[in-house]
Amino acid sequence: KCNLSGWWQNDLGSKMNLSTADSHGNFSGVYYTSVSSAQKPIEPSPLSGSQHLDEGECTFGFIVNWKFSDSIATFVGQCFSGDNGDEVLKTSWLLREKSDSLSSDWKATRIGNNTFTRV
């Protein structure tokens, strides 16, 4: 079974600590980002997510509610075994910032991807 629990670090130096998934695949955790465009100091932020409980390389998703800004990020991904046997999480994300007006809504969503490895 795919085990997402524990500490993970991505290619930008951000870290997250995920709880063990319950019998329905739900988990929680804390995200410690190393990057931000917010004007406030970065704070650890809560996350909640869900994963498939199938054997092998499971898919998952989680939401991070940034405590230091008015934005929210969603991550989706899959767990893989890397070439050297290490666990790797390949993710894509959407970050939604609060828009000041309908006319500026076009620039409020960003998209990207990250690779996490177990710490």
MMTF fields as JSON, N, C-alpha, C and O atoms, coordinates in Angstrom:
{
  "mmtfVersion": "1.0.0",
  "mmtfProducer": "UNKNOWN",
  "numBonds": 475,
  "numAtoms": 476,
  "numGroups": 119,
  "numChains": 1,
  "numModels": 1,
  "chainsPerModel": [1],
  "groupsPerChain": [119],
  "chainIdList": ["A"],
  "bondAtomList": [4, 2, 8, 6, 12, 10, 16, 14, 20, 18, 24, 22, 28, 26, 32, 30, 36, 34, 40, 38, 44, 42, 48, 46, 52, 50, 56, 54, 60, 58, 64, 62, 68, 66, 72, 70, 76, 74, 80, 78, 84, 82, 88, 86, 92, 90, 96, 94, 100, 98, 104, 102, 108, 106, 112, 110, 116, 114, 120, 118, 124, 122, 128, 126, 132, 130, 136, 134, 140, 138, 144, 142, 148, 146, 152, 150, 156, 154, 160, 158, 164, 162, 168, 166, 172, 170, 176, 174, 180, 178, 184, 182, 188, 186, 192, 190, 196, 194, 200, 198, 204, 202, 208, 206, 212, 210, 216, 214, 220, 218, 224, 222, 228, 226, 232, 230, 236, 234, 240, 238, 244, 242, 248, 246, 252, 250, 256, 254, 260, 258, 264, 262, 268, 266, 272, 270, 276, 274, 280, 278, 284, 282, 288, 286, 292, 290, 296, 294, 300, 298, 304, 302, 308, 306, 312, 310, 316, 314, 320, 318, 324, 322, 328, 326, 332, 330, 336, 334, 340, 338, 344, 342, 348, 346, 352, 350, 356, 354, 360, 358, 364, 362, 368, 366, 372, 370, 376, 374, 380, 378, 384, 382, 388, 386, 392, 390, 396, 394, 400, 398, 404, 402, 408, 406, 412, 410, 416, 414, 420, 418, 424, 422, 428, 426, 432, 430, 436, 434, 440, 438, 444, 442, 448, 446, 452, 450, 456, 454, 460, 458, 464, 462, 468, 466, 472, 470],
  "bondOrderList": [1, 1, 1, 1, 1, 1, 1, 1, 1, 1, 1, 1, 1, 1, 1, 1, 1, 1, 1, 1, 1, 1, 1, 1, 1, 1, 1, 1, 1, 1, 1, 1, 1, 1, 1, 1, 1, 1, 1, 1, 1, 1, 1, 1, 1, 1, 1, 1, 1, 1, 1, 1, 1, 1, 1, 1, 1, 1, 1, 1, 1, 1, 1, 1, 1, 1, 1, 1, 1, 1, 1, 1, 1, 1, 1, 1, 1, 1, 1, 1, 1, 1, 1, 1, 1, 1, 1, 1, 1, 1, 1, 1, 1, 1, 1, 1, 1, 1, 1, 1, 1, 1, 1, 1, 1, 1, 1, 1, 1, 1, 1, 1, 1, 1, 1, 1, 1, 1],
  "groupList": [{"groupName": "LYS", "atomNameList": ["N", "CA", "C", "O"], "elementList": ["N", "C", "C", "O"], "formalChargeList": [0, 0, 0, 0], "bondAtomList": [1, 0, 2, 1, 3, 2], "bondOrderList": [1, 1, 2], "singleLetterCode": "K", "chemCompType": "L-PEPTIDE LINKING"}, {"groupName": "CYS", "atomNameList": ["N", "CA", "C", "O"], "elementList": ["N", "C", "C", "O"], "formalChargeList": [0, 0, 0, 0], "bondAtomList": [1, 0, 2, 1, 3, 2], "bondOrderList": [1, 1, 2], "singleLetterCode": "C", "chemCompType": "L-PEPTIDE LINKING"}, {"groupName": "ASN", "atomNameList": ["N", "CA", "C", "O"], "elementList": ["N", "C", "C", "O"], "formalChargeList": [0, 0, 0, 0], "bondAtomList": [1, 0, 2, 1, 3, 2], "bondOrderList": [1, 1, 2], "singleLetterCode": "N", "chemCompType": "L-PEPTIDE LINKING"}, {"groupName": "LEU", "atomNameList": ["N", "CA", "C", "O"], "elementList": ["N", "C", "C", "O"], "formalChargeList": [0, 0, 0, 0], "bondAtomList": [1, 0, 2, 1, 3, 2], "bondOrderList": [1, 1, 2], "singleLetterCode": "L", "chemCompType": "L-PEPTIDE LINKING"}, {"groupName": "SER", "atomNameList": ["N", "CA", "C", "O"], "elementList": ["N", "C", "C", "O"], "formalChargeList": [0, 0, 0, 0], "bondAtomList": [1, 0, 2, 1, 3, 2], "bondOrderList": [1, 1, 2], "singleLetterCode": "S", "chemCompType": "L-PEPTIDE LINKING"}, {"groupName": "GLY", "atomNameList": ["N", "CA", "C", "O"], "elementList": ["N", "C", "C", "O"], "formalChargeList": [0, 0, 0, 0], "bondAtomList": [1, 0, 2, 1, 3, 2], "bondOrderList": [1, 1, 2], "singleLetterCode": "G", "chemCompType": "PEPTIDE LINKING"}, {"groupName": "TRP", "atomNameList": ["N", "CA", "C", "O"], "elementList": ["N", "C", "C", "O"], "formalChargeList": [0, 0, 0, 0], "bondAtomList": [1, 0, 2, 1, 3, 2], "bondOrderList": [1, 1, 2], "singleLetterCode": "W", "chemCompType": "L-PEPTIDE LINKING"}, {"groupName": "GLN", "atomNameList": ["N", "CA", "C", "O"], "elementList": ["N", "C", "C", "O"], "formalChargeList": [0, 0, 0, 0], "bondAtomList": [1, 0, 2, 1, 3, 2], "bondOrderList": [1, 1, 2], "singleLetterCode": "Q", "chemCompType": "L-PEPTIDE LINKING"}, {"groupName": "ASP", "atomNameList": ["N", "CA", "C", "O"], "elementList": ["N", "C", "C", "O"], "formalChargeList": [0, 0, 0, 0], "bondAtomList": [1, 0, 2, 1, 3, 2], "bondOrderList": [1, 1, 2], "singleLetterCode": "D", "chemCompType": "L-PEPTIDE LINKING"}, {"groupName": "MET", "atomNameList": ["N", "CA", "C", "O"], "elementList": ["N", "C", "C", "O"], "formalChargeList": [0, 0, 0, 0], "bondAtomList": [1, 0, 2, 1, 3, 2], "bondOrderList": [1, 1, 2], "singleLetterCode": "M", "chemCompType": "L-PEPTIDE LINKING"}, {"groupName": "THR", "atomNameList": ["N", "CA", "C", "O"], "elementList": ["N", "C", "C", "O"], "formalChargeList": [0, 0, 0, 0], "bondAtomList": [1, 0, 2, 1, 3, 2], "bondOrderList": [1, 1, 2], "singleLetterCode": "T", "chemCompType": "L-PEPTIDE LINKING"}, {"groupName": "ALA", "atomNameList": ["N", "CA", "C", "O"], "elementList": ["N", "C", "C", "O"], "formalChargeList": [0, 0, 0, 0], "bondAtomList": [1, 0, 2, 1, 3, 2], "bondOrderList": [1, 1, 2], "singleLetterCode": "A", "chemCompType": "L-PEPTIDE LINKING"}, {"groupName": "HIS", "atomNameList": ["N", "CA", "C", "O"], "elementList": ["N", "C", "C", "O"], "formalChargeList": [0, 0, 0, 0], "bondAtomList": [1, 0, 2, 1, 3, 2], "bondOrderList": [1, 1, 2], "singleLetterCode": "H", "chemCompType": "L-PEPTIDE LINKING"}, {"groupName": "PHE", "atomNameList": ["N", "CA", "C", "O"], "elementList": ["N", "C", "C", "O"], "formalChargeList": [0, 0, 0, 0], "bondAtomList": [1, 0, 2, 1, 3, 2], "bondOrderList": [1, 1, 2], "singleLetterCode": "F", "chemCompType": "L-PEPTIDE LINKING"}, {"groupName": "VAL", "atomNameList": ["N", "CA", "C", "O"], "elementList": ["N", "C", "C", "O"], "formalChargeList": [0, 0, 0, 0], "bondAtomList": [1, 0, 2, 1, 3, 2], "bondOrderList": [1, 1, 2], "singleLetterCode": "V", "chemCompType": "L-PEPTIDE LINKING"}, {"groupName": "TYR", "atomNameList": ["N", "CA", "C", "O"], "elementList": ["N", "C", "C", "O"], "formalChargeList": [0, 0, 0, 0], "bondAtomList": [1, 0, 2, 1, 3, 2], "bondOrderList": [1, 1, 2], "singleLetterCode": "Y", "chemCompType": "L-PEPTIDE LINKING"}, {"groupName": "PRO", "atomNameList": ["N", "CA", "C", "O"], "elementList": ["N", "C", "C", "O"], "formalChargeList": [0, 0, 0, 0], "bondAtomList": [1, 0, 2, 1, 3, 2], "bondOrderList": [1, 1, 2], "singleLetterCode": "P", "chemCompType": "L-PEPTIDE LINKING"}, {"groupName": "ILE", "atomNameList": ["N", "CA", "C", "O"], "elementList": ["N", "C", "C", "O"], "formalChargeList": [0, 0, 0, 0], "bondAtomList": [1, 0, 2, 1, 3, 2], "bondOrderList": [1, 1, 2], "singleLetterCode": "I", "chemCompType": "L-PEPTIDE LINKING"}, {"groupName": "GLU", "atomNameList": ["N", "CA", "C", "O"], "elementList": ["N", "C", "C", "O"], "formalChargeList": [0, 0, 0, 0], "bondAtomList": [1, 0, 2, 1, 3, 2], "bondOrderList": [1, 1, 2], "singleLetterCode": "E", "chemCompType": "L-PEPTIDE LINKING"}, {"groupName": "ARG", "atomNameList": ["N", "CA", "C", "O"], "elementList": ["N", "C", "C", "O"], "formalChargeList": [0, 0, 0, 0], "bondAtomList": [1, 0, 2, 1, 3, 2], "bondOrderList": [1, 1, 2], "singleLetterCode": "R", "chemCompType": "L-PEPTIDE LINKING"}],
  "groupTypeList": [0, 1, 2, 3, 4, 5, 6, 6, 7, 2, 8, 3, 5, 4, 0, 9, 2, 3, 4, 10, 11, 8, 4, 12, 5, 2, 13, 4, 5, 14, 15, 15, 10, 4, 14, 4, 4, 11, 7, 0, 16, 17, 18, 16, 4, 16, 3, 4, 5, 4, 7, 12, 3, 8, 18, 5, 18, 1, 10, 13, 5, 13, 17, 14, 2, 6, 0, 13, 4, 8, 4, 17, 11, 10, 13, 14, 5, 7, 1, 13, 4, 5, 8, 2, 5, 8, 18, 14, 3, 0, 10, 4, 6, 3, 3, 19, 18, 0, 4, 8, 4, 3, 4, 4, 8, 6, 0, 11, 10, 19, 17, 5, 2, 2, 10, 13, 10, 19, 14],
  "groupIdList": [1, 2, 3, 4, 5, 6, 7, 8, 9, 10, 11, 12, 13, 14, 15, 16, 17, 18, 19, 20, 21, 22, 23, 24, 25, 26, 27, 28, 29, 30, 31, 32, 33, 34, 35, 36, 37, 38, 39, 40, 41, 42, 43, 44, 45, 46, 47, 48, 49, 50, 51, 52, 53, 54, 55, 56, 57, 58, 59, 60, 61, 62, 63, 64, 65, 66, 67, 68, 69, 70, 71, 72, 73, 74, 75, 76, 77, 78, 79, 80, 81, 82, 83, 84, 85, 86, 87, 88, 89, 90, 91, 92, 93, 94, 95, 96, 97, 98, 99, 100, 101, 102, 103, 104, 105, 106, 107, 108, 109, 110, 111, 112, 113, 114, 115, 116, 117, 118, 119],
  "secStructList": [7, 7, 7, 7, 7, 3, 3, 3, 3, 3, 6, 6, 1, 7, 3, 3, 3, 3, 7, 7, 7, 7, 6, 6, 1, 3, 3, 3, 3, 3, 3, 3, 7, 1, 7, 7, 7, 7, 1, 1, 7, 7, 7, 7, 3, 3, 3, 3, 3, 3, 3, 7, 7, 7, 1, 1, 1, 7, 3, 3, 3, 3, 3, 3, 3, 7, 6, 6, 1, 1, 7, 3, 3, 3, 3, 3, 3, 3, 3, 3, 3, 7, 6, 6, 1, 7, 3, 3, 3, 3, 3, 3, 3, 3, 3, 3, 7, 7, 7, 1, 1, 4, 4, 4, 4, 4, 4, 1, 3, 3, 3, 3, 3, 3, 3, 3, 3, 3, 7],
  "xCoordList": [0.843, 0.0, 0.877, 1.945, 0.435, 1.167, 1.158, 0.097, 2.339, 2.45, 2.971, 4.161, 2.078, 2.469, 2.892, 3.412, 2.687, 2.948, 4.432, 5.296, 4.699, 6.075, 6.462, 5.618, 7.761, 8.317, 8.728, 9.318, 8.407, 8.756, 9.338, 8.961, 10.259, 10.832, 10.8, 11.085, 10.443, 10.39, 11.649, 12.572, 11.658, 12.793, 13.087, 14.147, 12.169, 12.386, 12.774, 13.002, 12.849, 13.198, 12.018, 12.211, 10.794, 9.615, 9.459, 9.83, 8.903, 8.722, 7.282, 6.57, 6.864, 5.547, 5.642, 6.449, 4.793, 4.7, 3.271, 2.34, 3.086, 1.765, 1.454, 2.323, 0.206, -0.243, -0.519, -0.58, -0.685, -1.086, -2.535, -3.378, -2.823, -4.19, -5.103, -4.692, -6.35, -7.324, -7.87, -7.403, -8.838, -9.358, -10.087, -10.378, -10.382, -11.024, -10.015, -10.391, -8.746, -7.71, -7.501, -6.724, -8.175, -8.043, -6.825, -6.531, -6.128, -4.966, -4.907, -5.618, -4.054, -3.843, -2.344, -1.547, -1.978, -0.569, -0.299, -1.213, 0.977, 1.434, 2.438, 3.32, 2.285, 3.165, 4.041, 3.54, 5.337, 6.307, 6.923, 7.926, 6.329, 6.825, 8.115, 8.33, 8.957, 10.194, 10.099, 11.031, 8.969, 8.796, 7.446, 6.449, 7.424, 6.179, 6.337, 7.418, 5.238, 5.229, 4.453, 4.292, 3.972, 3.228, 4.168, 5.369, 3.618, 4.404, 4.563, 5.292, 3.88, 3.95, 4.968, 5.312, 5.464, 6.375, 5.689, 4.502, 6.445, 5.923, 5.628, 6.428, 4.478, 4.078, 3.741, 3.293, 3.947, 3.484, 1.974, 1.246, 1.514, 0.109, -0.498, 0.156, -1.762, -2.397, -2.776, -3.062, -2.769, -3.231, -4.144, -4.041, -5.031, -5.881, -5.985, -6.013, -6.042, -6.042, -6.644, -7.154, -6.57, -7.104, -6.246, -5.692, -6.151, -5.383, -6.154, -7.028, -5.825, -6.358, -5.592, -4.384, -6.275, -5.656, -5.265, -5.074, -5.144, -4.774, -3.299, -2.533, -2.93, -1.537, -0.678, -1.161, 0.578, 1.517, 1.529, 1.432, 1.648, 1.928, 0.629, 0.092, 0.138, -1.194, -1.232, -0.21, -2.455, -2.71, -3.276, -3.855, -3.105, -3.531, -3.773, -3.426, -4.372, -4.55, -4.679, -5.135, -4.28, -4.452, -4.57, -4.172, -5.128, -5.328, -4.505, -4.496, -3.82, -3.078, -3.743, -3.909, -4.122, -4.705, -3.586, -3.278, -2.982, -1.828, -2.221, -3.126, -1.559, -1.876, -1.32, -1.726, -0.422, 0.231, -0.228, 0.31, -1.22, -1.719, -3.192, -3.764, -3.798, -5.211, -5.355, -6.276, -4.445, -4.481, -4.61, -4.366, -4.997, -5.143, -4.497, -4.581, -3.854, -3.254, -3.828, -4.092, -4.015, -4.406, -3.296, -2.757, -2.962, -1.945, -2.593, -3.423, -2.228, -2.594, -1.322, -0.418, -1.248, -0.019, -0.109, -1.171, 1.06, 1.185, 2.521, 3.514, 2.533, 3.735, 4.418, 3.758, 5.732, 6.506, 7.726, 8.144, 8.287, 9.603, 10.604, 10.502, 11.579, 12.594, 13.565, 13.494, 14.474, 15.447, 16.319, 16.74, 16.59, 17.421, 16.59, 17.13, 15.279, 14.406, 13.791, 12.943, 14.199, 13.636, 12.208, 11.853, 11.391, 10.02, 10.019, 10.737, 9.206, 9.112, 7.638, 6.85, 7.268, 5.919, 5.988, 6.619, 5.346, 5.258, 3.929, 2.879, 3.954, 2.731, 2.587, 3.564, 1.334, 0.98, 0.121, -0.604, 0.197, -0.567, -1.207, -0.767, -2.27, -2.92, -2.899, -3.263, -2.485, -2.5, -3.489, -3.347, -4.475, -5.477, -5.271, -5.392, -4.959, -4.847, -6.163, -6.931, -6.419, -7.61, -7.44, -6.399, -8.473, -8.456, -9.158, -10.18, -8.614, -9.22, -10.504, -11.354, -10.639, -11.824, -12.029, -11.118, -13.203, -13.506, -12.588, -12.179, -12.269, -11.422, -9.978, -9.264, -9.537, -8.174, -8.146, -7.105, -9.288, -9.384, -8.454, -8.002, -8.167, -7.366, -5.982, -5.397, -5.458, -4.097, -4.075, -3.018, -5.207, -5.295, -4.948, -4.827, -4.786, -4.477, -3.143, -2.886, -2.3, -1.002, -0.995, -1.735, -0.167, -0.048, 1.426, 2.265, 1.736, 3.119, 3.199, 2.183, 4.421, 4.625, 5.842, 6.758, 5.837, 6.947, 7.175, 6.262, 8.421, 8.794, 9.241, 10.14, 8.612, 8.946, 9.687, 9.389, 10.651, 11.33, 11.23, 11.123, 11.265, 11.143, 12.388, 13.509, 12.184, 13.297, 13.724, 14.647],
  "yCoordList": [-1.191, 0.0, 1.239, 1.25, 2.271, 3.533, 4.227, 4.428, 4.591, 5.232, 6.657, 6.865, 7.626, 9.027, 9.66, 10.776, 8.984, 9.606, 9.894, 9.17, 10.974, 11.356, 12.667, 13.414, 12.924, 14.174, 14.051, 13.052, 15.09, 15.166, 16.547, 17.53, 16.616, 17.9, 17.972, 16.992, 19.17, 19.304, 19.956, 20.304, 20.109, 20.637, 22.108, 22.608, 22.809, 24.21, 24.358, 25.472, 23.239, 23.285, 23.354, 23.396, 23.366, 23.341, 21.94, 20.946, 21.875, 20.591, 20.423, 21.402, 19.187, 18.897, 17.637, 16.747, 17.582, 16.414, 15.912, 16.618, 14.689, 14.12, 13.047, 12.256, 13.024, 11.999, 10.706, 10.692, 9.628, 8.354, 8.458, 8.991, 7.954, 8.0, 7.089, 6.024, 7.528, 6.696, 5.619, 5.502, 4.848, 3.728, 4.176, 3.352, 5.456, 6.007, 6.708, 7.192, 6.77, 7.42, 8.881, 9.553, 9.395, 10.807, 11.024, 10.203, 12.124, 12.452, 13.963, 14.72, 14.388, 15.808, 16.037, 15.101, 17.288, 17.575, 19.062, 19.874, 19.395, 20.781, 20.991, 20.164, 22.12, 22.467, 23.647, 24.645, 23.528, 24.563, 25.048, 24.498, 26.07, 26.522, 27.318, 27.989, 27.234, 28.02, 29.173, 29.969, 29.267, 30.323, 31.004, 30.352, 32.317, 33.066, 34.436, 35.025, 34.939, 36.313, 37.219, 38.411, 36.644, 37.423, 38.39, 38.14, 39.477, 40.485, 40.172, 40.87, 39.12, 38.738, 37.629, 36.939, 37.439, 36.327, 34.984, 34.817, 34.04, 32.71, 31.977, 32.013, 31.312, 30.504, 29.095, 28.919, 28.079, 26.738, 26.777, 27.491, 26.007, 26.056, 24.658, 23.7, 24.54, 23.228, 22.716, 23.49, 21.394, 20.778, 19.614, 19.018, 19.297, 18.113, 17.477, 18.164, 16.132, 15.46, 14.082, 13.626, 13.433, 12.086, 11.33, 11.913, 10.021, 9.183, 7.91, 7.5, 7.295, 5.97, 4.968, 5.111, 3.968, 2.979, 1.704, 0.662, 1.775, 0.596, 0.247, 1.029, -0.912, -1.355, -0.548, -0.108, -0.358, 0.247, 1.762, 2.403, 2.309, 3.732, 4.531, 4.768, 4.939, 5.542, 6.99, 7.673, 7.438, 8.845, 9.495, 8.82, 10.817, 11.544, 12.995, 13.446, 13.724, 15.156, 15.799, 15.161, 17.066, 17.788, 19.285, 19.794, 19.974, 21.421, 22.046, 21.541, 23.137, 23.896, 25.256, 25.988, 25.591, 26.892, 27.755, 27.662, 28.593, 29.384, 30.345, 31.161, 30.254, 31.062, 32.48, 33.33, 32.758, 34.065, 34.862, 35.934, 34.343, 35.065, 34.733, 33.948, 35.327, 35.068, 34.115, 34.253, 33.148, 32.202, 30.767, 30.475, 29.891, 28.459, 27.724, 28.174, 26.6, 25.783, 24.371, 23.828, 23.795, 22.395, 21.641, 22.111, 20.486, 19.62, 18.292, 17.773, 17.744, 16.382, 15.681, 16.309, 14.379, 13.701, 12.198, 11.613, 11.593, 10.15, 9.817, 10.514, 8.741, 8.235, 7.238, 6.38, 7.352, 6.44, 5.941, 6.544, 4.843, 4.395, 4.911, 4.622, 5.681, 6.234, 5.168, 4.013, 5.568, 4.634, 3.974, 2.829, 4.692, 4.145, 3.535, 3.218, 3.369, 2.771, 3.766, 3.389, 5.042, 6.062, 6.385, 6.288, 6.77, 7.184, 8.607, 9.475, 8.837, 10.139, 10.48, 9.648, 11.71, 12.207, 13.224, 14.271, 12.924, 13.855, 14.581, 13.94, 15.915, 16.683, 17.82, 18.332, 18.187, 19.417, 20.229, 19.662, 21.552, 22.386, 23.574, 24.029, 24.048, 25.313, 26.179, 25.715, 27.408, 28.367, 29.463, 30.119, 29.662, 30.708, 31.823, 31.615, 33.007, 34.187, 34.95, 34.828, 35.732, 36.58, 37.685, 38.339, 37.879, 38.916, 40.166, 40.07, 41.329, 42.586, 42.928, 43.654, 42.397, 42.714, 41.645, 40.872, 41.607, 40.686, 40.918, 39.967, 42.162, 42.474, 42.01, 41.836, 41.806, 41.315, 39.825, 39.286, 39.17, 37.741, 36.895, 35.834, 37.343, 36.582, 36.219, 35.222, 37.009, 36.761, 36.121, 36.069, 35.639, 35.159, 33.687, 33.228, 32.932, 31.51, 31.201, 31.595, 30.489, 30.049, 28.529, 27.881, 27.974, 26.523, 26.145, 26.904, 24.974, 24.512, 23.051, 22.362, 22.583, 21.214, 21.131, 21.948, 20.137, 19.882, 18.387, 17.578, 18.044, 16.666, 16.633, 17.374, 15.773, 15.608, 14.292, 13.294, 14.303, 13.07, 12.966, 13.977, 11.752, 11.538, 12.053, 11.821, 12.756, 13.3, 12.262, 12.504],
  "zCoordList": [0.0, 0.0, 0.0, 0.613, -0.679, -0.762, 0.602, 1.192, 1.099, 2.406, 2.227, 1.988, 2.343, 2.199, 3.512, 3.51, 4.629, 5.933, 6.118, 5.623, 6.849, 7.151, 6.49, 5.996, 6.496, 5.99, 4.531, 4.121, 3.745, 2.328, 2.044, 2.682, 1.084, 0.666, -0.851, -1.539, -1.375, -2.84, -3.395, -2.659, -4.702, -5.429, -5.129, -5.504, -4.46, -4.073, -2.606, -2.136, -1.877, -0.463, 0.478, 1.693, -0.043, 0.827, 1.418, 0.793, 2.639, 3.311, 3.749, 3.97, 3.872, 4.431, 5.265, 4.997, 6.291, 7.165, 7.082, 7.469, 6.577, 6.35, 7.382, 7.749, 7.85, 8.791, 8.034, 6.804, 8.784, 8.198, 7.746, 8.469, 6.561, 6.036, 6.849, 7.309, 7.017, 7.716, 6.763, 5.63, 7.213, 6.421, 5.155, 4.288, 5.041, 3.843, 2.928, 1.86, 3.328, 2.534, 2.858, 2.181, 3.877, 4.241, 5.139, 6.009, 4.922, 5.749, 5.953, 5.29, 6.874, 7.142, 7.288, 7.21, 7.499, 7.663, 7.769, 7.915, 7.692, 7.75, 6.625, 6.396, 5.925, 4.813, 5.232, 5.749, 5.009, 5.341, 4.027, 3.573, 3.418, 2.122, 2.278, 3.288, 1.275, 1.263, 0.274, 0.153, -0.439, -1.437, -1.251, -0.939, -1.444, -1.306, -1.941, -1.919, -2.51, -3.001, -2.043, -2.303, -0.927, 0.065, 0.785, 0.887, 1.274, 1.979, 3.464, 4.169, 3.949, 5.358, 5.553, 4.594, 6.785, 7.059, 6.795, 7.076, 6.257, 5.968, 7.269, 8.204, 7.327, 8.483, 8.017, 6.884, 8.867, 8.538, 8.293, 8.982, 7.312, 6.915, 6.892, 6.48, 7.339, 7.398, 6.009, 5.095, 5.88, 4.641, 4.973, 6.045, 4.059, 4.18, 2.811, 1.791, 2.801, 1.518, 1.56, 2.583, 0.425, 0.264, -0.745, -1.677, -0.537, -1.436, -1.745, -0.981, -2.861, -3.151, -2.311, -2.118, -1.815, -0.929, -1.664, -1.037, -2.981, -3.758, -3.555, -2.993, -4.012, -3.928, -4.898, -5.942, -4.558, -5.49, -5.483, -4.437, -6.664, -6.853, -6.927, -8.009, -5.767, -5.643, -6.113, -6.183, -6.435, -6.715, -5.462, -4.611, -5.35, -4.157, -4.514, -5.606, -3.582, -3.722, -2.362, -1.414, -2.252, -0.991, -1.242, -2.289, -0.255, -0.291, 0.834, 1.957, 0.533, 1.549, 1.705, 0.729, 2.928, 3.257, 3.838, 5.026, 2.998, 3.43, 4.554, 4.381, 5.684, 6.86, 6.785, 7.577, 5.875, 5.784, 4.563, 4.284, 3.834, 2.66, 2.461, 3.217, 1.455, 1.17, -0.008, -0.813, -0.112, -1.218, -0.71, 0.461, -1.62, -1.355, -2.516, -3.659, -2.236, -3.288, -3.24, -2.168, -4.412, -4.518, -5.227, -6.228, -4.711, -5.304, -5.684, -4.937, -6.823, -7.198, -7.627, -8.177, -7.377, -7.741, -7.654, -7.438, -7.834, -7.753, -7.118, -7.325, -6.341, -5.687, -6.623, -7.208, -6.762, -7.603, -6.841, -5.853, -7.308, -6.86, -7.874, -9.066, -7.39, -8.283, -8.759, -8.339, -9.642, -10.211, -9.149, -9.313, -8.065, -6.997, -5.865, -4.805, -6.081, -5.075, -4.113, -3.305, -4.176, -3.291, -3.707, -4.882, -2.724, -3.001, -3.551, -3.055, -4.578, -5.229, -5.401, -5.851, -5.039, -5.286, -6.415, -6.27, -7.537, -8.66, -8.527, -8.508, -8.433, -8.218, -9.227, -9.773, -9.449, -10.155, -9.2, -8.383, -9.295, -8.36, -9.068, -10.124, -8.424, -8.775, -7.526, -6.445, -7.659, -6.559, -6.913, -7.945, -6.077, -6.3, -5.288, -4.081, -5.797, -4.96, -4.998, -5.953, -3.965, -3.935, -4.969, -5.037, -5.764, -6.787, -6.265, -5.585, -6.58, -6.136, -6.877, -6.363, -8.097, -8.893, -9.963, -10.259, -10.53, -11.613, -12.808, -13.474, -13.075, -14.233, -14.054, -15.041, -12.812, -12.583, -12.245, -11.871, -12.378, -12.079, -12.955, -12.524, -14.161, -15.11, -14.571, -14.996, -13.648, -13.15, -11.76, -11.131, -11.273, -9.895, -9.711, -8.575, -10.801, -10.679, -11.338, -12.476, -10.601, -11.121, -11.149, -10.409, -11.995, -12.117, -12.133, -12.62, -11.6, -11.607, -11.235, -11.142, -11.023, -10.58, -9.686, -9.775, -8.829, -7.916, -7.795, -7.965, -7.497, -7.178, -5.725, -5.327, -4.935, -3.523, -3.325, -3.98, -2.42, -1.996, -0.48, 0.215, 0.019, 1.462, 2.166, 1.714, 3.28, 4.072, 5.094, 5.871]
}
